[in-house]
């Protein structure tokens, strides 16, 4: 029998792991990944009165040591990535996914990656040691990097490194990924273990990179039943996405009973994101953050995708407010809007709800069949594995 997830008390100790250096790196003028979005998000949080809150603190991010990165990545890959830090593509860089359009080699690429990963490790340490109930690293969530290669704008998989660290402490970890893209690198890291539950709700690989994350990808060996994938069609929208979220996430977390929850809070799922198609808004995003908080679990929150700067700043500001039990005001001060030029389309933190798009019959049938498969096939697999352990 699993015990029900307990609601979290209204007050929580929170930590915001951050460095001004996050926004100092540059992928290139035409690249959709812009680290400056992290600075913008932090500045908006401050503008909305969310800095220096009671029971909250800001923690200066530190870079991960090479030994930390080796928790997931190979020595050869880490060596080559360090060579790439000069901004010059190493001789064998292409063998490791370095130097082409998705994963350009830029000056400081290793420093940037180590800093993002170090911040996720710090967030994990704070939560594991009970120094924070919730720790947020907006520079984290770089979930595509593989042990031996960069992928999908990601060079070091900070989430996999952080979870490996937590598992080394004997923790059971649930990882929930709401980015528009499948969390393939994190799933790969834990595909054969029952110590980590990975849940990814994402736009189907039929339409979007990395082309993985089928509902039938459920784990292998001891991990069979502990990888959960829910691929979704374009134009899913807020209402349907929330329905799927409620059907899947609480059910699996309640059965798994993790010691710590790690979430990847990518906001490339929004209607106005330039490279994805799920058509969500801040309305569903806030609901999911509230739901995560309600689970009452020690929580490591990571950033993720998001290629519209306004969406990133607004959504993660809303997330930080909810983590701290605050209701953020909706109006962004006009001076802040003017300071940031044409980044913000209007002066509001929250989106106006949009009418749901009607999916085609075949899309709805596929979605319903996938949901049925998760609940009636994958969930029993995990439950059966847990019963054998008891």
C-alpha positions as CSV (number, residue, x, y, z in Angstrom):
1,X,0.0,0.0,0.0
2,X,1.3,3.5,-0.9
3,X,0.8,6.4,1.4
4,X,-0.9,9.4,-0.1
5,X,1.3,12.4,-0.9
6,X,0.7,14.9,1.8
7,X,-0.1,18.5,1.0
8,X,2.8,20.9,1.7
9,X,2.5,23.4,4.5
10,X,2.0,27.0,3.4
11,X,5.5,28.0,4.4
12,X,8.6,26.5,2.8
13,X,12.3,27.2,3.0
14,X,13.4,28.1,-0.5
15,X,16.7,28.7,-2.1
16,X,17.4,30.4,-5.5
17,X,20.7,29.3,-6.9
18,X,22.0,31.9,-9.2
19,X,25.0,33.7,-10.7
20,X,25.3,36.9,-12.6
21,X,27.6,34.9,-14.9
22,X,24.7,32.8,-16.2
23,X,23.7,35.6,-18.6
24,X,27.3,36.3,-19.8
25,X,27.7,33.5,-22.3
26,X,26.6,33.6,-26.0
27,X,25.7,30.8,-28.4
28,X,25.7,33.1,-31.4
29,X,23.4,35.7,-33.0
30,X,21.1,33.3,-34.8
31,X,21.0,30.6,-32.1
32,X,17.6,30.3,-30.3
33,X,19.3,29.5,-26.9
34,X,20.1,32.8,-25.3
35,X,21.6,32.7,-21.8
36,X,20.7,36.3,-21.3
37,X,17.1,35.0,-20.7
38,X,18.3,33.9,-17.2
39,X,19.4,37.5,-16.3
40,X,16.1,38.8,-17.5
41,X,14.2,36.3,-15.4
42,X,16.1,37.2,-12.3
43,X,15.7,40.9,-12.9
44,X,11.9,40.4,-13.4
45,X,11.6,38.5,-10.1
46,X,13.3,41.4,-8.3
47,X,11.1,43.9,-10.1
48,X,8.0,42.0,-9.0
49,X,9.1,42.1,-5.3
50,X,10.1,38.4,-5.1
51,X,13.7,38.9,-3.9
52,X,14.5,38.8,-0.2
53,X,11.3,37.0,0.8
54,X,10.9,35.5,4.3
55,X,12.3,31.9,4.6
56,X,14.1,32.4,1.2
57,X,17.7,33.0,0.3
58,X,19.8,33.5,-2.8
59,X,22.8,31.2,-3.1
60,X,25.7,32.1,-5.3
61,X,26.2,29.3,-7.9
62,X,29.5,27.5,-8.1
63,X,30.9,25.5,-11.0
64,X,30.8,21.7,-10.8
65,X,34.2,19.9,-10.4
66,X,35.3,17.6,-13.2
67,X,34.7,14.7,-10.8
68,X,31.1,15.8,-10.5
69,X,30.6,15.8,-14.3
70,X,32.0,12.2,-14.4
71,X,29.0,11.0,-12.4
72,X,27.3,10.9,-15.9
73,X,29.7,11.9,-18.6
74,X,32.7,10.1,-20.0
75,X,36.3,11.3,-19.3
76,X,36.9,11.6,-23.0
77,X,33.9,13.8,-23.5
78,X,34.7,16.1,-20.6
79,X,38.3,16.4,-21.9
80,X,37.1,17.4,-25.3
81,X,34.6,19.9,-23.9
82,X,37.3,21.5,-21.9
83,X,39.4,21.9,-25.0
84,X,36.4,23.6,-26.7
85,X,36.3,26.2,-23.9
86,X,38.6,28.4,-26.1
87,X,35.9,28.8,-28.6
88,X,37.8,26.7,-31.2
89,X,36.3,23.4,-32.3
90,X,38.6,20.6,-31.1
91,X,39.9,18.2,-33.8
92,X,37.5,15.4,-32.8
93,X,34.7,17.8,-31.7
94,X,32.2,16.6,-34.3
95,X,32.4,13.0,-32.9
96,X,31.0,14.5,-29.7
97,X,28.3,16.6,-31.2
98,X,30.3,19.8,-30.9
99,X,30.6,22.6,-33.5
100,X,27.4,22.2,-35.6
101,X,24.4,24.5,-35.5
102,X,22.6,23.0,-32.5
103,X,25.7,22.8,-30.3
104,X,28.1,25.6,-31.4
105,X,31.5,25.9,-29.8
106,X,31.7,29.3,-28.2
107,X,34.2,30.9,-25.8
108,X,33.5,29.6,-22.3
109,X,31.3,26.7,-23.3
110,X,32.9,24.4,-20.7
111,X,32.7,27.1,-18.0
112,X,29.1,27.8,-18.8
113,X,28.2,24.1,-18.7
114,X,30.1,23.4,-15.4
115,X,28.4,26.4,-13.8
116,X,24.9,25.3,-14.8
117,X,25.6,21.8,-13.5
118,X,27.2,23.0,-10.3
119,X,24.1,25.1,-9.5
120,X,21.9,22.0,-10.0
121,X,24.2,20.0,-7.7
122,X,24.0,22.9,-5.1
123,X,20.2,22.8,-5.3
124,X,20.3,19.1,-4.7
125,X,22.7,19.4,-1.8
126,X,20.5,22.0,-0.1
127,X,17.4,19.9,-0.4
128,X,19.1,16.6,0.5
129,X,20.6,18.2,3.6
130,X,17.3,19.8,4.7
131,X,18.6,23.3,4.3
132,X,15.9,24.0,1.8
133,X,12.5,22.5,1.1
134,X,12.6,23.8,-2.5
135,X,15.7,24.9,-4.5
136,X,15.4,26.5,-7.9
137,X,18.2,26.6,-10.5
138,X,16.8,28.4,-13.6
139,X,20.0,27.6,-15.5
140,X,19.5,23.9,-15.2
141,X,17.3,21.4,-17.0
142,X,19.7,20.8,-19.9
143,X,18.3,17.4,-20.4
144,X,19.5,16.3,-23.9
145,X,23.2,15.9,-23.3
146,X,24.4,12.3,-23.4
147,X,27.4,10.7,-21.7
148,X,29.7,11.2,-24.7
149,X,28.1,14.0,-26.7
150,X,26.4,17.3,-26.7
151,X,22.8,17.4,-28.0
152,X,19.9,19.8,-28.4
153,X,21.7,22.9,-27.1
154,X,22.9,20.9,-24.1
155,X,26.6,20.1,-23.3
156,X,26.4,18.8,-19.7
157,X,23.3,17.1,-18.5
158,X,23.0,18.8,-15.1
159,X,19.8,17.0,-14.2
160,X,21.4,13.5,-14.7
161,X,24.5,14.6,-12.8
162,X,22.4,15.9,-9.9
163,X,20.2,12.9,-9.7
164,X,23.2,10.6,-9.8
165,X,24.5,12.5,-6.8
166,X,21.2,12.1,-5.0
167,X,21.1,8.4,-5.8
168,X,24.6,8.0,-4.4
169,X,23.1,9.3,-1.1
170,X,20.6,6.5,-1.1
171,X,17.7,8.7,-2.2
172,X,14.8,7.5,-4.4
173,X,14.2,10.3,-7.0
174,X,11.3,11.1,-9.2
175,X,12.1,13.3,-12.2
176,X,9.2,15.0,-13.9
177,X,9.9,16.9,-17.2
178,X,7.3,19.3,-18.7
179,X,9.5,20.7,-21.4
180,X,8.1,20.5,-24.9
181,X,11.0,18.2,-25.9
182,X,11.4,14.7,-24.6
183,X,13.9,14.4,-21.7
184,X,15.9,11.8,-23.5
185,X,19.3,12.2,-21.8
186,X,17.9,11.9,-18.3
187,X,15.8,8.9,-19.3
188,X,18.8,7.3,-20.8
189,X,20.8,7.8,-17.6
190,X,18.2,5.8,-15.5
191,X,16.6,3.5,-18.0
192,X,17.6,0.4,-16.2
193,X,17.1,1.3,-12.6
194,X,14.2,1.3,-10.2
195,X,15.8,3.9,-8.0
196,X,14.7,6.7,-10.3
197,X,11.3,7.3,-11.8
198,X,11.4,9.5,-15.0
199,X,8.2,11.1,-16.3
200,X,8.2,13.1,-19.5
201,X,5.2,14.9,-21.0
202,X,6.3,16.3,-24.3
203,X,5.4,17.0,-27.9
204,X,5.5,13.8,-29.9
205,X,8.8,12.9,-31.5
206,X,6.8,12.5,-34.7
207,X,6.9,16.3,-35.0
208,X,9.7,17.5,-32.7
209,X,13.3,16.9,-31.8
210,X,14.7,14.5,-30.5
211,X,12.2,12.1,-32.1
212,X,12.1,9.8,-29.0
213,X,9.9,9.3,-26.0
214,X,7.3,6.8,-27.3
215,X,4.7,5.7,-24.8
216,X,6.1,2.1,-25.1
217,X,9.6,3.2,-23.9
218,X,9.1,2.0,-20.3
219,X,12.6,1.0,-19.1
220,X,14.6,-2.2,-19.1
221,X,15.7,-4.8,-16.6
222,X,15.2,-3.5,-13.0
223,X,14.0,-0.2,-14.5
224,X,11.1,-1.7,-16.5
225,X,8.0,0.4,-15.6
226,X,10.0,3.3,-14.2
227,X,10.3,5.3,-17.4
228,X,7.0,7.0,-18.2
229,X,6.5,8.9,-21.5
230,X,3.4,10.7,-22.7
231,X,3.8,12.1,-26.2
232,X,1.3,14.8,-27.2
233,X,0.2,16.2,-30.5
234,X,0.7,19.8,-31.7
235,X,-1.9,22.3,-30.4
236,X,-2.6,20.2,-27.3
237,X,-3.4,23.4,-25.3
238,X,-3.9,24.1,-21.6
239,X,-7.0,22.1,-20.8
240,X,-6.0,18.8,-22.4
241,X,-2.4,19.1,-21.2
242,X,-3.6,19.6,-17.6
243,X,-5.9,16.6,-17.9
244,X,-3.0,14.4,-19.0
245,X,-0.8,15.8,-16.3
246,X,-3.4,15.0,-13.5
247,X,-4.0,11.5,-14.9
248,X,-0.3,10.7,-15.0
249,X,2.0,12.6,-12.6
250,X,0.2,12.3,-9.2
251,X,-0.6,8.6,-9.8
252,X,3.0,7.6,-10.6
253,X,4.6,9.8,-7.9
254,X,2.2,8.5,-5.2
255,X,3.0,4.9,-6.1
256,X,6.7,5.5,-6.4
257,X,7.0,7.4,-3.1
258,X,10.2,9.3,-3.9
259,X,12.5,10.9,-1.3
260,X,13.1,13.9,-3.5
261,X,11.4,15.3,-6.6
262,X,13.4,16.9,-9.4
263,X,11.4,18.8,-12.0
264,X,12.5,20.2,-15.4
265,X,10.3,23.3,-16.0
266,X,10.9,24.1,-19.6
267,X,8.6,26.7,-21.1
268,X,9.1,26.0,-24.7
269,X,5.7,24.4,-24.6
270,X,4.0,27.9,-24.8
271,X,1.9,29.1,-27.7
272,X,4.3,31.8,-28.7
273,X,7.5,29.7,-28.5
274,X,9.2,30.0,-31.9
275,X,10.3,26.3,-32.3
276,X,7.5,24.1,-30.7
277,X,3.8,23.6,-31.1
278,X,2.0,22.5,-27.9
279,X,0.2,25.9,-27.5
280,X,0.3,26.2,-23.7
281,X,0.1,29.4,-21.7
282,X,1.1,30.6,-18.2
283,X,-2.3,29.5,-17.0
284,X,-1.6,25.8,-17.2
285,X,2.0,26.4,-16.2
286,X,1.0,28.0,-12.9
287,X,-1.4,25.1,-12.2
288,X,1.4,22.6,-12.7
289,X,3.7,24.5,-10.4
290,X,1.0,24.7,-7.7
291,X,0.4,21.0,-8.1
292,X,4.1,20.2,-7.7
293,X,4.2,22.3,-4.5
294,X,1.1,20.5,-3.2
295,X,2.9,17.1,-3.3
296,X,4.8,18.1,-0.2
297,X,8.1,16.5,-1.4
298,X,11.6,17.9,-1.1
299,X,11.9,19.6,-4.4
300,X,14.8,20.4,-6.8
301,X,13.4,22.7,-9.5
302,X,15.4,23.2,-12.7
303,X,14.8,25.5,-15.7
304,X,14.9,24.1,-19.2
305,X,13.9,25.1,-22.7
306,X,12.2,28.4,-23.7
307,X,13.1,30.4,-26.7
308,X,10.8,33.4,-26.3
309,X,12.5,35.7,-23.7
310,X,9.3,37.1,-22.4
311,X,7.9,33.6,-21.7
312,X,11.0,32.5,-19.9
313,X,11.1,35.6,-17.6
314,X,7.4,35.7,-16.9
315,X,6.9,31.9,-16.3
316,X,9.8,31.4,-14.0
317,X,8.9,34.5,-12.1
318,X,5.4,33.0,-11.6
319,X,7.0,29.7,-10.6
320,X,9.3,31.3,-8.0
321,X,6.3,33.2,-6.5
322,X,4.3,29.9,-6.1
323,X,7.3,28.1,-4.6
324,X,7.3,30.8,-2.0
325,X,3.6,30.8,-1.4
326,X,3.2,34.3,-3.0
327,X,0.7,35.6,-5.4
328,X,2.7,37.7,-7.9
329,X,1.0,40.9,-9.2
330,X,0.0,40.7,-12.8
331,X,1.1,44.1,-14.0
332,X,4.8,44.5,-15.0
333,X,6.0,48.0,-14.2
334,X,6.2,50.2,-17.3
335,X,9.7,51.2,-16.6
336,X,10.9,47.6,-16.7
337,X,9.0,47.1,-20.0
338,X,10.7,50.2,-21.5
339,X,14.1,49.1,-20.2
340,X,13.9,45.9,-22.1
341,X,12.8,47.2,-25.4
342,X,10.5,45.0,-27.5
343,X,11.0,41.8,-25.5
344,X,7.6,42.0,-23.7
345,X,4.5,42.0,-25.9
346,X,2.4,43.5,-23.2
347,X,2.6,44.6,-19.6
348,X,1.3,41.5,-17.9
349,X,2.9,38.6,-16.2
350,X,0.1,36.2,-17.1
351,X,-1.3,35.2,-20.5
352,X,-4.9,35.7,-21.4
353,X,-6.5,32.2,-21.8
354,X,-6.7,31.1,-25.4
355,X,-9.5,29.0,-26.9
356,X,-8.5,25.3,-27.2
357,X,-7.7,24.0,-30.6
358,X,-9.9,21.0,-31.7
359,X,-7.6,18.0,-32.4
360,X,-8.3,15.7,-35.2
361,X,-10.1,12.5,-34.3
362,X,-7.1,10.3,-35.0
363,X,-4.9,12.5,-32.7
364,X,-7.4,12.2,-29.9
365,X,-7.7,8.5,-30.3
366,X,-3.9,8.1,-30.2
367,X,-3.7,10.3,-27.1
368,X,-6.4,8.4,-25.3
369,X,-4.8,5.1,-26.3
370,X,-1.4,6.2,-25.0
371,X,-3.0,7.4,-21.7
372,X,-4.8,4.1,-21.3
373,X,-1.5,2.2,-21.9
374,X,0.3,4.2,-19.2
375,X,-2.4,3.6,-16.7
376,X,-3.2,0.0,-17.5
377,X,0.2,-1.4,-18.6
378,X,3.1,0.8,-17.4
379,X,1.6,1.6,-13.9
380,X,1.0,-2.0,-13.1
381,X,4.6,-2.8,-14.2
382,X,6.0,-0.4,-11.7
383,X,3.6,-1.5,-8.9
384,X,4.5,-5.1,-9.5
385,X,8.2,-4.3,-9.3
386,X,7.7,-2.5,-6.1
387,X,5.7,-5.3,-4.5
388,X,8.6,-7.7,-5.4
389,X,11.0,-5.4,-3.5
390,X,8.8,-5.4,-0.4
